[in-house]
Amino acid sequence: MGETIARNKKALFDYEILEKFEAGIVLAGSEVKAIRKGRVNLKDSFVKIIKGEAYLFGMHVSYLDTANPHFKPDERRDRKLLLHAREIDKLFVKVAQDGLSIVALSLYFNAKNFVKVQIALAKGKKLHDKRESLKQKDALREAQTAMKNRQND
C-alpha cells in the first residue's frame, strides 16, 4: 500500500472487518487531481454488485476550480470498481448468503501511481460490540498516558 489519501474511520467502528481486497477505480482526470489534493471523503461509502460489476456508492470527490469548467462530473456519482471476476463472484456469494456488507476502508496511490481503494467484507457490529470497542480504546489511551507520565518522572 502506498500513500494513503483518505480513510473511512466510521467503517472500522461500525463493522467487524473479515476480509480485505484491493480494487482499481474508474475516475475522470479532474477527479484524480482532486484526490491528489486530498479533496475526497469516504464516510458512508459502500460497494454494491450490480449485474456482475462492482460499484462504489457514497464517495465524495470535490470539484476543483482549476479543472475544466465545461466538464464537471457529479461529486457523489457511483464509480465502477475494477476487480477480477472471481473476486466479484466471491463477494457476491458472501453478501447474498451470509448477509455481509462491503465497505470502502481507504483510498491511496500504489507504487505505479494508480488510485486504489481498499474494500472489505464486513459484518455489522451490535451496540454492545461498539461499546466494547470504545472501552478498549479508552483503556489503551489511559495506559499510554500512564506510560508517558511515568517516563517524564
C-alpha positions as CSV (number, residue, x, y, z in Angstrom):
1,M,0.0,0.0,0.0
2,G,1.3,3.4,-0.9
3,E,0.5,6.9,0.3
4,T,-3.0,6.9,2.0
5,I,-5.2,9.8,0.9
6,A,-8.4,9.1,2.8
7,R,-9.6,6.7,5.5
8,N,-13.1,5.6,6.5
9,K,-12.8,5.5,10.3
10,K,-16.5,5.1,10.7
11,A,-16.4,1.8,8.9
12,L,-13.8,0.5,11.3
13,F,-16.1,1.5,14.2
14,D,-19.4,0.2,12.8
15,Y,-18.2,-3.0,11.2
16,E,-16.1,-6.0,12.0
17,I,-13.7,-6.5,9.1
18,L,-13.5,-10.1,7.8
19,E,-11.5,-9.9,4.6
20,K,-9.8,-7.1,2.6
21,F,-9.5,-6.5,-1.1
22,E,-7.7,-4.0,-3.3
23,A,-9.6,-2.6,-6.2
24,G,-8.9,-0.1,-9.0
25,I,-11.4,2.6,-9.6
26,V,-12.6,4.3,-12.7
27,L,-12.2,8.1,-12.4
28,A,-12.1,11.2,-14.6
29,G,-8.9,13.2,-14.9
30,S,-10.1,16.1,-12.8
31,E,-11.2,13.7,-10.1
32,V,-7.6,12.3,-9.9
33,K,-6.3,15.8,-9.4
34,A,-8.8,16.4,-6.6
35,I,-7.9,13.2,-4.9
36,R,-4.2,14.2,-5.1
37,K,-5.1,17.4,-3.3
38,G,-6.9,15.2,-0.6
39,R,-10.4,16.5,-1.5
40,V,-12.2,13.2,-1.0
41,N,-14.4,11.7,1.6
42,L,-15.1,8.0,2.1
43,K,-17.6,8.4,5.0
44,D,-20.8,6.4,4.4
45,S,-19.4,4.8,1.2
46,F,-20.3,1.2,0.3
47,V,-20.0,-1.2,-2.5
48,K,-22.8,-2.9,-4.4
49,I,-22.5,-5.6,-7.1
50,I,-24.9,-4.9,-10.0
51,K,-25.0,-7.2,-13.0
52,G,-21.6,-8.8,-12.2
53,E,-19.8,-5.5,-11.8
54,A,-18.8,-3.7,-8.5
55,Y,-19.7,-0.1,-7.9
56,L,-18.7,2.3,-5.1
57,F,-21.5,4.5,-3.8
58,G,-21.3,7.5,-1.5
59,M,-17.7,8.5,-2.1
60,H,-17.5,12.3,-2.4
61,V,-14.8,13.9,-4.6
62,S,-14.9,17.7,-4.5
63,Y,-14.7,19.6,-7.8
64,L,-11.5,21.6,-8.3
65,D,-11.8,25.2,-9.6
66,T,-8.7,24.7,-11.7
67,A,-10.2,21.9,-13.7
68,N,-12.0,22.3,-17.0
69,P,-15.2,24.3,-16.3
70,H,-17.1,22.6,-19.2
71,F,-16.6,19.1,-17.7
72,K,-17.9,19.0,-14.2
73,P,-18.5,15.4,-13.0
74,D,-21.1,14.8,-10.3
75,E,-19.2,14.8,-6.9
76,R,-21.2,11.9,-5.5
77,R,-21.7,9.7,-8.6
78,D,-21.3,6.0,-8.4
79,R,-17.9,4.8,-9.6
80,K,-17.1,1.4,-11.1
81,L,-14.5,-0.7,-9.3
82,L,-12.0,-2.9,-11.1
83,L,-11.8,-6.3,-9.6
84,H,-11.1,-9.8,-11.0
85,A,-14.3,-11.8,-11.9
86,R,-13.5,-14.4,-9.3
87,E,-13.2,-11.7,-6.6
88,I,-16.6,-10.2,-7.6
89,D,-18.2,-13.7,-7.5
90,K,-16.7,-14.4,-4.1
91,L,-18.0,-11.1,-2.7
92,F,-21.4,-11.6,-4.3
93,V,-21.8,-15.0,-2.7
94,K,-20.8,-13.8,0.7
95,V,-23.2,-10.9,0.6
96,A,-26.1,-12.9,-0.7
97,Q,-25.7,-15.9,1.6
98,D,-24.2,-14.5,4.9
99,G,-25.8,-11.1,4.8
100,L,-22.4,-9.3,5.0
101,S,-21.7,-5.8,3.7
102,I,-18.9,-4.4,1.5
103,V,-17.4,-1.1,2.7
104,A,-14.6,1.1,1.5
105,L,-11.8,1.4,4.0
106,S,-9.2,3.6,2.4
107,L,-8.1,5.3,-0.8
108,Y,-4.4,5.5,-1.8
109,F,-1.9,5.7,-4.6
110,N,0.0,2.5,-5.3
111,A,3.6,2.1,-6.4
112,K,2.6,2.7,-10.1
113,N,0.8,5.9,-9.1
114,F,-2.7,4.5,-9.7
115,V,-5.6,5.3,-7.4
116,K,-6.6,2.2,-5.5
117,V,-9.4,1.7,-3.0
118,Q,-9.2,-0.9,-0.2
119,I,-12.6,-2.5,0.3
120,A,-13.6,-5.1,2.9
121,L,-16.1,-7.7,3.5
122,A,-17.6,-6.7,6.8
123,K,-20.2,-7.8,9.4
124,G,-22.1,-5.1,11.2
125,K,-21.4,-4.7,14.9
126,K,-24.1,-4.7,17.5
127,L,-24.4,-1.8,20.0
128,H,-22.7,-3.7,22.8
129,D,-19.8,-4.5,20.5
130,K,-19.3,-0.8,19.7
131,R,-19.4,-0.1,23.4
132,E,-16.7,-2.7,24.0
133,S,-14.6,-1.1,21.2
134,L,-14.8,2.3,22.9
135,K,-13.9,0.7,26.3
136,Q,-10.8,-0.9,24.7
137,K,-9.8,2.3,23.0
138,D,-10.2,4.3,26.3
139,A,-8.1,1.7,28.3
140,L,-5.4,1.8,25.7
141,R,-5.3,5.6,25.8
142,E,-5.1,5.6,29.6
143,A,-2.3,3.1,29.5
144,Q,-0.3,5.2,27.0
145,T,-0.9,8.3,29.1
146,A,0.3,6.5,32.3
147,M,3.4,5.2,30.5
148,K,4.1,8.7,29.2
149,N,3.7,10.3,32.6
150,R,6.0,7.6,34.2
151,Q,8.7,8.3,31.7
152,N,8.6,12.0,32.4
153,D,9.1,11.4,36.2
